[in-house]
Amino acid sequence: MGRTSDAREKIITAAQTLIEQRGYSALGVAEICKAAGVPKGSFYYFFESKEALALTVVDEHWAAQRREWTRILGADAAPLERLRRLFEATEEIQHAGQQSCGTVSGCMFGNLTLEMSNQTESIRGRLQEIFDTQVGMIDEIVTEARERGEVAVADTHAAAASIVAQLEGQVLFAKLYNDTGRLSPLWTNCLAILGVTALPQAVAGA
């Protein structure tokens, strides 16, 4: 297998699958290489350590997720409608994963936060950056909704942080109980956080 082959992508793909299924700590480089179908030497050609690989996996996973969040939250629709669509997309992804492998995989970022945040500073820092960005993206939507008089929150950033925390918590419950039905309260809880008592017609009729 040459250095210009697709070995790097195979390693990343295998690592992502294994991390989602089993977590980070229990994995070894040999197991990742076996799953990827590449020799161990190829691993160290592309990555100096398992931690470096994990950071790459996190970055690539976030790049894909961020594109999806940007697409949904940037759509031509009312702000609350866009937020509702984000929750629906999250539920669909978790359900598809359960149908594929039999279990709810949860959120990679949430899973790694629970497993690694007190062990590996580089991974903890990267996860903080990702969640901060997510909160910022939601904050923009909440601010827009407040400007339209659709939500009643004094601190949009704090509300956005609560929404992201609620999203992560419900996904964690779905994983724990292997039940995507645990995601059904997402929208109702979000409305409560935002102090919404009556939905705009465009959202209520969706």
N, CA and C atoms as an extended XYZ file, in Angstrom:
618
Properties=species:S:1:pos:R:3:atomname:S:1:resname:S:1:resid:I:1 pbc="F F F"
N         0.847       -1.194        0.000 N   MET     1
C         0.000        0.000        0.000 CA  MET     1
C         0.881        1.241        0.000 C   MET     1
N         0.770        2.086       -1.010 N   GLY     2
C         1.619        3.251       -1.149 CA  GLY     2
C         1.196        4.378       -0.241 C   GLY     2
N         2.113        5.338       -0.092 N   ARG     3
C         1.846        6.482        0.766 CA  ARG     3
C         0.749        7.362        0.185 C   ARG     3
N         0.554        7.296       -1.119 N   THR     4
C        -0.456        8.152       -1.749 CA  THR     4
C        -1.802        7.456       -1.870 C   THR     4
N        -1.938        6.310       -1.227 N   SER     5
C        -3.199        5.576       -1.291 CA  SER     5
C        -4.246        6.245       -0.427 C   SER     5
N        -5.389        5.585       -0.310 N   ASP     6
C        -6.473        6.123        0.527 CA  ASP     6
C        -6.373        5.600        1.952 C   ASP     6
N        -5.178        5.222        2.377 N   ALA     7
C        -4.997        4.653        3.714 CA  ALA     7
C        -5.442        5.610        4.801 C   ALA     7
N        -5.133        6.885        4.646 N   ARG     8
C        -5.495        7.859        5.681 CA  ARG     8
C        -7.002        7.908        5.880 C   ARG     8
N        -7.757        7.961        4.789 N   GLU     9
C        -9.211        8.022        4.901 CA  GLU     9
C        -9.768        6.723        5.484 C   GLU     9
N        -9.157        5.611        5.139 N   LYS    10
C        -9.603        4.332        5.706 CA  LYS    10
C        -9.400        4.307        7.217 C   LYS    10
N        -8.274        4.832        7.658 N   ILE    11
C        -7.988        4.878        9.092 CA  ILE    11
C        -8.992        5.773        9.809 C   ILE    11
N        -9.256        6.941        9.248 N   ILE    12
C       -10.193        7.882        9.862 CA  ILE    12
C       -11.593        7.280        9.931 C   ILE    12
N       -12.027        6.658        8.833 N   THR    13
C       -13.364        6.061        8.790 CA  THR    13
C       -13.500        4.937        9.810 C   THR    13
N       -12.479        4.083        9.860 N   ALA    14
C       -12.509        2.974       10.815 CA  ALA    14
C       -12.511        3.495       12.244 C   ALA    14
N       -11.687        4.501       12.502 N   ALA    15
C       -11.612        5.058       13.861 CA  ALA    15
C       -12.933        5.683       14.267 C   ALA    15
N       -13.569        6.395       13.361 N   GLN    16
C       -14.849        7.021       13.700 CA  GLN    16
C       -15.890        5.970       14.055 C   GLN    16
N       -15.959        4.910       13.256 N   THR    17
C       -16.920        3.842       13.526 CA  THR    17
C       -16.655        3.195       14.876 C   THR    17
N       -15.400        2.888       15.154 N   LEU    18
C       -15.042        2.229       16.407 CA  LEU    18
C       -15.274        3.145       17.608 C   LEU    18
N       -14.951        4.429       17.470 N   ILE    19
C       -15.182        5.367       18.568 CA  ILE    19
C       -16.671        5.488       18.856 C   ILE    19
N       -17.484        5.547       17.805 N   GLU    20
C       -18.932        5.646       17.993 CA  GLU    20
C       -19.484        4.396       18.666 C   GLU    20
N       -18.923        3.239       18.341 N   GLN    21
C       -19.433        1.977       18.881 CA  GLN    21
C       -18.911        1.678       20.277 C   GLN    21
N       -17.632        1.980       20.523 N   ARG    22
C       -16.984        1.509       21.747 CA  ARG    22
C       -16.326        2.588       22.582 C   ARG    22
N       -16.238        3.793       22.062 N   GLY    23
C       -15.518        4.833       22.782 CA  GLY    23
C       -14.059        4.872       22.381 C   GLY    23
N       -13.333        5.782       22.983 N   TYR    24
C       -11.937        6.043       22.609 CA  TYR    24
C       -10.940        5.220       23.419 C   TYR    24
N       -11.113        5.185       24.723 N   SER    25
C       -10.081        4.629       25.611 CA  SER    25
C        -9.789        3.162       25.346 C   SER    25
N       -10.801        2.381       24.997 N   ALA    26
C       -10.617        0.946       24.833 CA  ALA    26
C        -9.954        0.570       23.511 C   ALA    26
N        -9.794        1.529       22.619 N   LEU    27
C        -9.248        1.231       21.300 CA  LEU    27
C        -7.728        1.263       21.306 C   LEU    27
N        -7.154        0.370       20.502 N   GLY    28
C        -5.720        0.376       20.289 CA  GLY    28
C        -5.418        0.639       18.830 C   GLY    28
N        -4.198        1.071       18.559 N   VAL    29
C        -3.803        1.359       17.193 CA  VAL    29
C        -3.902        0.117       16.316 C   VAL    29
N        -3.509       -1.021       16.844 N   ALA    30
C        -3.557       -2.263       16.061 CA  ALA    30
C        -4.987       -2.599       15.640 C   ALA    30
N        -5.928       -2.396       16.543 N   GLU    31
C        -7.331       -2.693       16.233 CA  GLU    31
C        -7.860       -1.741       15.158 C   GLU    31
N        -7.486       -0.485       15.259 N   ILE    32
C        -7.920        0.490       14.259 CA  ILE    32
C        -7.364        0.133       12.892 C   ILE    32
N        -6.083       -0.231       12.845 N   CYS    33
C        -5.451       -0.601       11.570 CA  CYS    33
C        -6.073       -1.859       10.986 C   CYS    33
N        -6.400       -2.818       11.836 N   LYS    34
C        -7.034       -4.044       11.363 CA  LYS    34
C        -8.393       -3.735       10.751 C   LYS    34
N        -9.168       -2.894       11.423 N   ALA    35
C       -10.488       -2.530       10.910 CA  ALA    35
C       -10.371       -1.745        9.608 C   ALA    35
N        -9.307       -0.959        9.486 N   ALA    36
C        -9.104       -0.144        8.280 CA  ALA    36
C        -8.484       -0.946        7.149 C   ALA    36
N        -7.884       -2.095        7.489 N   GLY    37
C        -7.226       -2.901        6.471 CA  GLY    37
C        -5.923       -2.298        6.004 C   GLY    37
N        -5.200       -1.663        6.927 N   VAL    38
C        -3.919       -1.042        6.573 CA  VAL    38
C        -2.852       -1.508        7.551 C   VAL    38
N        -1.581       -1.525        7.136 N   PRO    39
C        -0.505       -1.902        8.051 CA  PRO    39
C        -0.270       -0.838        9.105 C   PRO    39
N         0.284       -1.254       10.230 N   LYS    40
C         0.491       -0.327       11.344 CA  LYS    40
C         1.414        0.822       10.956 C   LYS    40
N         2.351        0.551       10.056 N   GLY    41
C         3.263        1.601        9.624 CA  GLY    41
C         2.537        2.755        8.961 C   GLY    41
N         1.451        2.446        8.281 N   SER    42
C         0.686        3.506        7.630 CA  SER    42
C         0.071        4.448        8.657 C   SER    42
N        -0.337        3.879        9.781 N   PHE    43
C        -0.931        4.730       10.834 CA  PHE    43
C         0.052        5.805       11.252 C   PHE    43
N         1.272        5.399       11.568 N   TYR    44
C         2.239        6.360       12.085 CA  TYR    44
C         2.827        7.255       10.998 C   TYR    44
N         2.593        6.920        9.763 N   TYR    45
C         2.960        7.828        8.688 CA  TYR    45
C         2.022        9.035        8.682 C   TYR    45
N         0.750        8.785        8.942 N   PHE    46
C        -0.257        9.846        8.878 CA  PHE    46
C        -0.527       10.501       10.229 C   PHE    46
N        -0.399        9.739       11.323 N   PHE    47
C        -0.754       10.258       12.653 CA  PHE    47
C         0.354        9.928       13.643 C   PHE    47
N         0.727       10.929       14.444 N   GLU    48
C         1.804       10.687       15.394 CA  GLU    48
C         1.341        9.914       16.622 C   GLU    48
N         0.031        9.871       16.851 N   SER    49
C        -0.496        9.170       18.019 CA  SER    49
C        -1.982        8.893       17.839 C   SER    49
N        -2.531        8.075       18.718 N   LYS    50
C        -3.974        7.827       18.710 CA  LYS    50
C        -4.735        9.102       19.042 C   LYS    50
N        -4.177        9.929       19.894 N   GLU    51
C        -4.821       11.201       20.249 CA  GLU    51
C        -4.919       12.110       19.023 C   GLU    51
N        -3.857       12.147       18.217 N   ALA    52
C        -3.879       12.968       17.000 CA  ALA    52
C        -4.952       12.469       16.043 C   ALA    52
N        -5.095       11.160       15.948 N   LEU    53
C        -6.153       10.595       15.110 CA  LEU    53
C        -7.525       10.978       15.648 C   LEU    53
N        -7.711       10.898       16.962 N   ALA    54
C        -9.005       11.240       17.553 CA  ALA    54
C        -9.370       12.690       17.259 C   ALA    54
N        -8.399       13.584       17.336 N   LEU    55
C        -8.664       14.989       17.029 CA  LEU    55
C        -9.080       15.165       15.575 C   LEU    55
N        -8.453       14.397       14.680 N   THR    56
C        -8.830       14.463       13.260 CA  THR    56
C       -10.242       13.945       13.055 C   THR    56
N       -10.576       12.856       13.723 N   VAL    57
C       -11.929       12.301       13.626 CA  VAL    57
C       -12.947       13.326       14.119 C   VAL    57
N       -12.662       13.944       15.245 N   VAL    58
C       -13.564       14.967       15.790 CA  VAL    58
C       -13.724       16.118       14.806 C   VAL    58
N       -12.614       16.578       14.237 N   ASP    59
C       -12.673       17.702       13.302 CA  ASP    59
C       -13.484       17.364       12.054 C   ASP    59
N       -13.288       16.179       11.508 N   GLU    60
C       -14.012       15.809       10.290 CA  GLU    60
C       -15.496       15.595       10.576 C   GLU    60
N       -15.781       15.007       11.734 N   HIS    61
C       -17.179       14.809       12.111 CA  HIS    61
C       -17.867       16.165       12.299 C   HIS    61
N       -17.175       17.108       12.924 N   TRP    62
C       -17.754       18.421       13.145 CA  TRP    62
C       -17.906       19.176       11.823 C   TRP    62
N       -16.948       19.039       10.919 N   ALA    63
C       -17.058       19.723        9.627 CA  ALA    63
C       -18.336       19.305        8.908 C   ALA    63
N       -18.623       17.990        8.936 N   ALA    64
C       -19.830       17.489        8.283 CA  ALA    64
C       -21.082       17.959        9.015 C   ALA    64
N       -21.050       17.891       10.337 N   GLN    65
C       -22.215       18.313       11.113 CA  GLN    65
C       -22.447       19.814       10.984 C   GLN    65
N       -21.390       20.564       10.968 N   ARG    66
C       -21.533       22.027       10.853 CA  ARG    66
C       -22.149       22.409        9.511 C   ARG    66
N       -21.746       21.707        8.452 N   ARG    67
C       -22.360       21.974        7.144 CA  ARG    67
C       -23.860       21.734        7.198 C   ARG    67
N       -24.263       20.666        7.891 N   GLU    68
C       -25.682       20.351        7.987 CA  GLU    68
C       -26.409       21.382        8.848 C   GLU    68
N       -25.814       21.754        9.962 N   TRP    69
C       -26.424       22.781       10.813 CA  TRP    69
C       -26.558       24.095       10.044 C   TRP    69
N       -25.535       24.467        9.299 N   THR    70
C       -25.561       25.707        8.530 CA  THR    70
C       -26.659       25.671        7.478 C   THR    70
N       -26.808       24.529        6.837 N   ARG    71
C       -27.848       24.376        5.822 CA  ARG    71
C       -29.233       24.534        6.439 C   ARG    71
N       -29.467       23.883        7.562 N   ILE    72
C       -30.785       23.920        8.197 CA  ILE    72
C       -31.069       25.289        8.809 C   ILE    72
N       -30.115       25.806        9.554 N   LEU    73
C       -30.344       27.074       10.256 CA  LEU    73
C       -30.280       28.276        9.326 C   LEU    73
N       -29.716       28.094        8.148 N   GLY    74
C       -29.644       29.187        7.194 CA  GLY    74
C       -30.724       29.147        6.135 C   GLY    74
N       -31.679       28.248        6.293 N   ALA    75
C       -32.738       28.088        5.293 CA  ALA    75
C       -33.676       29.293        5.290 C   ALA    75
N       -34.449       29.385        4.237 N   ASP    76
C       -35.414       30.480        4.094 CA  ASP    76
C       -36.711       30.096        4.803 C   ASP    76
N       -36.712       30.307        6.110 N   ALA    77
C       -37.878       29.975        6.930 CA  ALA    77
C       -37.808       30.803        8.206 C   ALA    77
N       -38.915       30.837        8.935 N   ALA    78
C       -38.936       31.557       10.204 CA  ALA    78
C       -37.907       30.940       11.156 C   ALA    78
N       -37.309       31.741       12.046 N   PRO    79
C       -36.250       31.225       12.921 CA  PRO    79
C       -36.671       30.024       13.768 C   PRO    79
N       -37.859       30.054       14.343 N   LEU    80
C       -38.290       28.917       15.157 CA  LEU    80
C       -38.522       27.674       14.300 C   LEU    80
N       -38.965       27.867       13.080 N   GLU    81
C       -39.146       26.739       12.168 CA  GLU    81
C       -37.800       26.096       11.857 C   GLU    81
N       -36.778       26.911       11.655 N   ARG    82
C       -35.444       26.368       11.387 CA  ARG    82
C       -34.927       25.587       12.587 C   ARG    82
N       -35.200       26.114       13.775 N   LEU    83
C       -34.764       25.427       14.993 CA  LEU    83
C       -35.485       24.085       15.126 C   LEU    83
N       -36.767       24.066       14.836 N   ARG    84
C       -37.519       22.814       14.897 CA  ARG    84
C       -36.966       21.789       13.906 C   ARG    84
N       -36.597       22.243       12.728 N   ARG    85
C       -36.035       21.342       11.721 CA  ARG    85
C       -34.703       20.745       12.173 C   ARG    85
N       -33.936       21.516       12.934 N   LEU    86
C       -32.674       20.996       13.459 CA  LEU    86
C       -32.922       19.829       14.405 C   LEU    86
N       -33.922       19.954       15.255 N   PHE    87
C       -34.262       18.867       16.171 CA  PHE    87
C       -34.752       17.644       15.397 C   PHE    87
N       -35.556       17.874       14.379 N   GLU    88
C       -36.055       16.769       13.570 CA  GLU    88
C       -34.911       16.036       12.875 C   GLU    88
N       -33.949       16.804       12.368 N   ALA    89
C       -32.799       16.196       11.701 CA  ALA    89
C       -31.979       15.363       12.681 C   ALA    89
N       -31.828       15.863       13.903 N   THR    90
C       -31.099       15.126       14.938 CA  THR    90
C       -31.788       13.793       15.232 C   THR    90
N       -33.104       13.837       15.356 N   GLU    91
C       -33.861       12.615       15.626 CA  GLU    91
C       -33.741       11.631       14.464 C   GLU    91
N       -33.788       12.135       13.250 N   GLU    92
C       -33.669       11.268       12.075 CA  GLU    92
C       -32.308       10.585       12.021 C   GLU    92
N       -31.249       11.321       12.336 N   ILE    93
C       -29.897       10.752       12.314 CA  ILE    93
C       -29.767        9.645       13.348 C   ILE    93
N       -30.267        9.876       14.553 N   GLN    94
C       -30.173        8.866       15.608 CA  GLN    94
C       -31.015        7.639       15.266 C   GLN    94
N       -32.173        7.868       14.666 N   HIS    95
C       -33.027        6.740       14.279 CA  HIS    95
C       -32.370        5.924       13.175 C   HIS    95
N       -31.769        6.597       12.204 N   ALA    96
C       -31.094        5.893       11.114 CA  ALA    96
C       -29.937        5.054       11.650 C   ALA    96
N       -29.198        5.607       12.603 N   GLY    97
C       -28.104        4.865       13.209 CA  GLY    97
C       -28.586        3.632       13.951 C   GLY    97
N       -29.695        3.776       14.643 N   GLN    98
C       -30.259        2.640       15.358 CA  GLN    98
C       -30.718        1.555       14.386 C   GLN    98
N       -31.329        1.963       13.286 N   GLN    99
C       -31.768        1.002       12.284 CA  GLN    99
C       -30.592        0.286       11.654 C   GLN    99
N       -29.460        0.970       11.543 N   SER   100
C       -28.281        0.403       10.888 CA  SER   100
C       -27.544       -0.601       11.759 C   SER   100
N       -27.334       -0.250       13.043 N   CYS   101
C       -26.505       -1.117       13.886 CA  CYS   101
C       -27.240       -1.684       15.094 C   CYS   101
N       -28.499       -1.306       15.283 N   GLY   102
C       -29.287       -1.885       16.369 CA  GLY   102
C       -29.263       -1.101       17.667 C   GLY   102
N       -28.400       -0.106       17.749 N   THR   103
C       -28.330        0.703       18.962 CA  THR   103
C       -28.240        2.182       18.601 C   THR   103
N       -28.691        3.021       19.522 N   VAL   104
C       -28.567        4.469       19.350 CA  VAL   104
C       -27.138        4.853       19.713 C   VAL   104
N       -26.416        5.443       18.788 N   SER   105
C       -25.000        5.746       19.016 CA  SER   105
C       -24.790        7.002       19.841 C   SER   105
N       -25.790        7.887       19.856 N   GLY   106
C       -25.647        9.132       20.585 CA  GLY   106
C       -24.824       10.143       19.815 C   GLY   106
N       -24.363       11.164       20.502 N   CYS   107
C       -23.551       12.220       19.903 CA  CYS   107
C       -22.081       11.940       20.184 C   CYS   107
N       -21.262       11.893       19.140 N   MET   108
C       -19.838       11.643       19.346 CA  MET   108
C       -19.223       12.656       20.300 C   MET   108
N       -19.617       13.912       20.163 N   PHE   109
C       -19.032       14.954       21.003 CA  PHE   109
C       -19.463       14.790       22.461 C   PHE   109
N       -20.725       14.459       22.660 N   GLY   110
C       -21.200       14.223       24.017 CA  GLY   110
C       -20.557       12.990       24.629 C   GLY   110
N       -20.441       11.927       23.831 N   ASN   111
C       -19.819       10.691       24.315 CA  ASN   111
C       -18.374       10.935       24.731 C   ASN   111
N       -17.622       11.650       23.883 N   LEU   112
C       -16.222       11.917       24.197 CA  LEU   112
C       -16.080       12.885       25.369 C   LEU   112
N       -17.027       13.791       25.520 N   THR   113
C       -16.992       14.695       26.668 CA  THR   113
C       -17.079       13.906       27.962 C   THR   113
N       -17.992       12.954       28.020 N   LEU   114
C       -18.147       12.129       29.217 CA  LEU   114
C       -16.924       11.262       29.460 C   LEU   114
N       -16.337       10.765       28.383 N   GLU   115
C       -15.226        9.820       28.511 CA  GLU   115
C       -13.876       10.498       28.710 C   GLU   115
N       -13.643       11.622       28.028 N   MET   116
C       -12.287       12.141       27.908 CA  MET   116
C       -12.031       13.515       28.511 C   MET   116
N       -13.068       14.248       28.891 N   SER   117
C       -12.874       15.655       29.249 CA  SER   117
C       -11.923       15.855       30.426 C   SER   117
N       -11.804       14.878       31.312 N   ASN   118
C       -10.898       15.016       32.454 CA  ASN   118
C        -9.587       14.280       32.246 C   ASN   118
N        -9.359       13.785       31.014 N   GLN   119
C        -8.160       12.990       30.766 CA  GLN   119
C        -7.237       13.601       29.720 C   GLN   119
N        -7.806       14.149       28.668 N   THR   120
C        -6.993       14.621       27.545 CA  THR   120
C        -7.322       16.074       27.259 C   THR   120
N        -6.404       16.964       27.580 N   GLU   121
C        -6.660       18.391       27.479 CA  GLU   121
C        -6.931       18.837       26.048 C   GLU   121
N        -6.206       18.277       25.088 N   SER   122
C        -6.382       18.705       23.697 CA  SER   122
C        -7.781       18.369       23.188 C   SER   122
N        -8.267       17.190       23.536 N   ILE   123
C        -9.609       16.792       23.109 CA  ILE   123
C       -10.654       17.611       23.855 C   ILE   123
N       -10.439       17.833       25.140 N   ARG   124
C       -11.379       18.649       25.925 CA  ARG   124
C       -11.495       20.048       25.327 C   ARG   124
N       -10.350       20.643       24.984 N   GLY   125
C       -10.362       21.978       24.411 CA  GLY   125
C       -11.084       22.031       23.074 C   GLY   125
N       -10.865       21.009       22.233 N   ARG   126
C       -11.525       20.989       20.938 CA  ARG   126
C       -13.034       20.836       21.090 C   ARG   126
N       -13.455       20.000       22.014 N   LEU   127
C       -14.888       19.826       22.251 CA  LEU   127
C       -15.521       21.112       22.772 C   LEU   127
N       -14.804       21.837       23.624 N   GLN   128
C       -15.310       23.121       24.101 CA  GLN   128
C       -15.537       24.068       22.923 C   GLN   128
N       -14.586       24.114       22.011 N   GLU   129
C       -14.711       24.988       20.841 CA  GLU   129
C       -15.940       24.624       20.010 C   GLU   129
N       -16.163       23.332       19.843 N   ILE   130
C       -17.311       22.879       19.037 CA  ILE   130
C       -18.621       23.271       19.705 C   ILE   130
N       -18.744       22.996       20.998 N   PHE   131
C       -19.990       23.336       21.682 CA  PHE   131
C       -20.187       24.850       21.746 C   PHE   131
N       -19.110       25.604       21.904 N   ASP   132
C       -19.230       27.067       21.883 CA  ASP   132
C       -19.753       27.543       20.530 C   ASP   132
N       -19.276       26.913       19.467 N   THR   133
C       -19.746       27.284       18.131 CA  THR   133
C       -21.212       26.927       17.952 C   THR   133
N       -21.602       25.767       18.434 N   GLN   134
C       -23.013       25.375       18.358 CA  GLN   134
C       -23.892       26.378       19.092 C   GLN   134
N       -23.468       26.762       20.277 N   VAL   135
C       -24.244       27.737       21.053 CA  VAL   135
C       -24.344       29.043       20.278 C   VAL   135
N       -23.253       29.462       19.663 N   GLY   136
C       -23.276       30.685       18.879 CA  GLY   136
C       -24.244       30.614       17.712 C   GLY   136
N       -24.304       29.462       17.054 N   MET   137
C       -25.218       29.301       15.925 CA  MET   137
C       -26.674       29.368       16.385 C   MET   137
N       -26.962       28.737       17.521 N   ILE   138
C       -28.324       28.771       18.059 CA  ILE   138
C       -28.655       30.176       18.566 C   ILE   138
N       -27.665       30.842       19.149 N   ASP   139
C       -27.869       32.202       19.652 CA  ASP   139
C       -28.346       33.124       18.533 C   ASP   139
N       -27.795       32.971       17.345 N   GLU   140
C       -28.221       33.811       16.216 CA  GLU   140
C       -29.700       33.603       15.904 C   GLU   140
N       -30.144       32.364       15.985 N   ILE   141
C       -31.548       32.056       15.706 CA  ILE   141
C       -32.452       32.616       16.796 C   ILE   141
N       -32.045       32.437       18.047 N   VAL   142
C       -32.844       32.940       19.162 CA  VAL   142
C       -32.920       34.468       19.117 C   VAL   142
N       -31.817       35.105       18.796 N   THR   143
C       -31.805       36.569       18.688 CA  THR   143
C       -32.766       37.038       17.602 C   THR   143
N       -32.750       36.356       16.474 N   GLU   144
C       -33.658       36.713       15.383 CA  GLU   144
C       -35.111       36.534       15.804 C   GLU   144
N       -35.390       35.442       16.506 N   ALA   145
C       -36.757       35.200       16.964 CA  ALA   145
C       -37.189       36.253       17.977 C   ALA   145
N       -36.251       36.670       18.832 N   ARG   146
C       -36.596       37.708       19.817 CA  ARG   146
C       -36.884       39.036       19.126 C   ARG   146
N       -36.122       39.346       18.096 N   GLU   147
C       -36.346       40.589       17.361 CA  GLU   147
C       -37.714       40.597       16.676 C   GLU   147
N       -38.213       39.412       16.376 N   ARG   148
C       -39.540       39.297       15.761 CA  ARG   148
C       -40.645       39.230       16.812 C   ARG   148
N       -40.252       39.272       18.083 N   GLY   149
C       -41.222       39.232       19.163 CA  GLY   149
C       -41.808       37.848       19.403 C   GLY   149
N       -41.070       36.792       19.019 N   GLU   150
C       -41.606       35.432       19.102 CA  GLU   150
C       -41.132       34.657       20.335 C   GLU   150
N       -40.099       35.158       20.995 N   VAL   151
C       -39.611       34.495       22.203 CA  VAL   151
C       -39.431       35.536       23.294 C   VAL   151
N       -39.441       35.066       24.534 N   ALA   152
C       -39.328       35.975       25.676 CA  ALA   152
C       -38.142       35.564       26.538 C   ALA   152
N       -36.945       35.928       26.089 N   VAL   153
C       -35.738       35.644       26.869 CA  VAL   153
C       -34.906       36.917       26.963 C   VAL   153
N       -34.342       37.148       28.138 N   ALA   154
C       -33.511       38.337       28.330 CA  ALA   154
C       -32.097       38.111       27.806 C   ALA   154
N       -31.597       36.894       27.990 N   ASP   155
C       -30.222       36.567       27.610 CA  ASP   155
C       -30.267       35.487       26.533 C   ASP   155
N       -30.092       35.883       25.285 N   THR   156
C       -30.203       34.916       24.189 CA  THR   156
C       -29.081       33.889       24.218 C   THR   156
N       -27.888       34.309       24.652 N   HIS   157
C       -26.763       33.366       24.693 CA  HIS   157
C       -26.997       32.285       25.741 C   HIS   157
N       -27.483       32.685       26.915 N   ALA   158
C       -27.783       31.713       27.962 CA  ALA   158
C       -28.881       30.760       27.504 C   ALA   158
N       -29.886       31.284       26.811 N   ALA   159
C       -30.961       30.436       26.304 CA  ALA   159
C       -30.420       29.452       25.273 C   ALA   159
N       -29.531       29.928       24.406 N   ALA   160
C       -28.939       29.056       23.393 CA  ALA   160
C       -28.117       27.942       24.037 C   ALA   160
N       -27.367       28.282       25.090 N   ALA   161
C       -26.584       27.274       25.803 CA  ALA   161
C       -27.502       26.226       26.427 C   ALA   161
N       -28.636       26.659       26.959 N   SER   162
C       -29.593       25.716       27.553 CA  SER   162
C       -30.196       24.806       26.488 C   SER   162
N       -30.427       25.342       25.296 N   ILE   163
C       -30.991       24.538       24.207 CA  ILE   163
C       -29.999       23.473       23.767 C   ILE   163
N       -28.721       23.851       23.626 N   VAL   164
C       -27.699       22.873       23.240 CA  VAL   164
C       -27.540       21.810       24.329 C   VAL   164
N       -27.558       22.238       25.586 N   ALA   165
C       -27.445       21.290       26.699 CA  ALA   165
C       -28.638       20.340       26.721 C   ALA   165
N       -29.815       20.873       26.454 N   GLN   166
C       -31.014       20.041       26.413 CA  GLN   166
C       -30.940       19.033       25.267 C   GLN   166
N       -30.447       19.489       24.131 N   LEU   167
C       -30.289       18.597       22.979 CA  LEU   167
C       -29.327       17.463       23.309 C   LEU   167
N       -28.189       17.795       23.898 N   GLU   168
C       -27.210       16.771       24.265 CA  GLU   168
C       -27.776       15.814       25.314 C   GLU   168
N       -28.509       16.355       26.271 N   GLY   169
C       -29.074       15.515       27.328 CA  GLY   169
C       -30.094       14.524       26.810 C   GLY   169
N       -30.961       14.970       25.909 N   GLN   170
C       -31.964       14.062       25.358 CA  GLN   170
C       -31.325       12.993       24.475 C   GLN   170
N       -30.278       13.375       23.736 N   VAL   171
C       -29.559       12.390       22.925 CA  VAL   171
C       -28.877       11.361       23.839 C   VAL   171
N       -28.347       11.836       24.966 N   LEU   172
C       -27.736       10.928       25.936 CA  LEU   172
C       -28.765        9.944       26.475 C   LEU   172
N       -29.958       10.414       26.790 N   PHE   173
C       -31.013        9.518       27.259 CA  PHE   173
C       -31.403        8.515       26.174 C   PHE   173
N       -31.476        8.986       24.931 N   ALA   174
C       -31.819        8.079       23.832 CA  ALA   174
C       -30.789        6.964       23.725 C   ALA   174
N       -29.524        7.310       23.912 N   LYS   175
C       -28.454        6.306       23.876 CA  LYS   175
C       -28.568        5.357       25.070 C   LYS   175
N       -28.782        5.920       26.246 N   LEU   176
C       -28.847        5.111       27.466 CA  LEU   176
C       -29.972        4.083       27.397 C   LEU   176
N       -31.149        4.512       26.935 N   TYR   177
C       -32.311        3.624       26.878 CA  TYR   177
C       -32.476        2.953       25.515 C   TYR   177
N       -31.547        3.257       24.585 N   ASN   178
C       -31.638        2.745       23.212 CA  ASN   178
C       -33.036        2.981       22.649 C   ASN   178
N       -33.481        4.221       22.782 N   ASP   179
C       -34.856        4.568       22.430 CA  ASP   179
C       -34.888        5.983       21.858 C   ASP   179
N       -35.056        6.096       20.553 N   THR   180
C       -35.105        7.430       19.937 CA  THR   180
C       -36.370        8.193       20.331 C   THR   180
N       -37.337        7.510       20.910 N   GLY   181
C       -38.523        8.188       21.416 CA  GLY   181
C       -38.175        9.185       22.511 C   GLY   181
N       -37.012        9.004       23.150 N   ARG   182
C       -36.564        9.935       24.182 CA  ARG   182
C       -36.262       11.318       23.600 C   ARG   182
N       -36.194       11.406       22.273 N   LEU   183
C       -35.919       12.691       21.636 CA  LEU   183
C       -37.190       13.490       21.355 C   LEU   183
N       -38.338       12.872       21.534 N   SER   184
C       -39.599       13.537       21.189 CA  SER   184
C       -39.872       14.813       21.987 C   SER   184
N       -39.388       14.950       23.238 N   PRO   185
C       -39.674       16.202       23.975 CA  PRO   185
C       -38.794       17.377       23.558 C   PRO   185
N       -37.876       17.192       22.621 N   LEU   186
C       -36.919       18.242       22.288 CA  LEU   186
C       -37.595       19.583       21.982 C   LEU   186
N       -38.585       19.549       21.105 N   TRP   187
C       -39.197       20.791       20.646 CA  TRP   187
C       -40.004       21.452       21.763 C   TRP   187
N       -40.792       20.661       22.476 N   THR   188
C       -41.587       21.209       23.583 CA  THR   188
C       -40.685       21.830       24.647 C   THR   188
N       -39.599       21.136       24.980 N   ASN   189
C       -38.661       21.673       25.973 CA  ASN   189
C       -38.009       22.963       25.487 C   ASN   189
N       -37.691       22.997       24.201 N   CYS   190
C       -37.080       24.197       23.628 CA  CYS   190
C       -38.014       25.398       23.750 C   CYS   190
N       -39.287       25.182       23.438 N   LEU   191
C       -40.261       26.270       23.536 CA  LEU   191
C       -40.372       26.778       24.971 C   LEU   191
N       -40.288       25.854       25.924 N   ALA   192
C       -40.350       26.246       27.331 CA  ALA   192
C       -39.131       27.086       27.707 C   ALA   192
N       -37.959       26.693       27.237 N   ILE   193
C       -36.732       27.445       27.510 CA  ILE   193
C       -36.843       28.867       26.961 C   ILE   193
N       -37.458       28.987       25.797 N   LEU   194
C       -37.557       30.277       25.117 CA  LEU   194
C       -38.765       31.101       25.573 C   LEU   194
N       -39.598       30.542       26.439 N   GLY   195
C       -40.746       31.271       26.929 CA  GLY   195
C       -41.812       31.505       25.876 C   GLY   195
N       -41.960       30.551       24.954 N   VAL   196
C       -42.947       30.673       23.884 CA  VAL   196
C       -44.272       30.103       24.362 C   VAL   196
N       -45.289       30.912       24.354 N   THR   197
C       -46.622       30.449       24.769 CA  THR   197
C       -47.551       30.247       23.583 C   THR   197
N       -47.276       30.941       22.490 N   ALA   198
C       -48.088       30.802       21.272 CA  ALA   198
C       -47.171       30.821       20.066 C   ALA   198
N       -47.198       29.764       19.289 N   LEU   199
C       -46.338       29.680       18.126 CA  LEU   199
C       -46.804       30.589       17.012 C   LEU   199
N       -45.869       31.198       16.265 N   PRO   200
C       -46.262       31.933       15.058 CA  PRO   200
C       -46.972       31.011       14.090 C   PRO   200
N       -47.888       31.525       13.295 N   GLN   201
C       -48.685       30.717       12.380 CA  GLN   201
C       -47.827       29.897       11.449 C   GLN   201
N       -46.727       30.473       10.969 N   ALA   202
C       -45.854       29.770       10.015 CA  ALA   202
C       -45.252       28.515       10.623 C   ALA   202
N       -45.010       28.548       11.937 N   VAL   203
C       -44.436       27.387       12.616 CA  VAL   203
C       -45.534       26.458       13.086 C   VAL   203
N       -46.580       27.007       13.643 N   ALA   204
C       -47.681       26.187       14.163 CA  ALA   204
C       -48.319       25.354       13.063 C   ALA   204
N       -48.343       25.893       11.847 N   GLY   205
C       -48.965       25.180       10.754 CA  GLY   205
C       -48.046       24.237       10.013 C   GLY   205
N       -46.776       24.133       10.477 N   ALA   206
C       -45.800       23.294        9.780 CA  ALA   206
C       -46.115       21.825        9.973 C   ALA   206
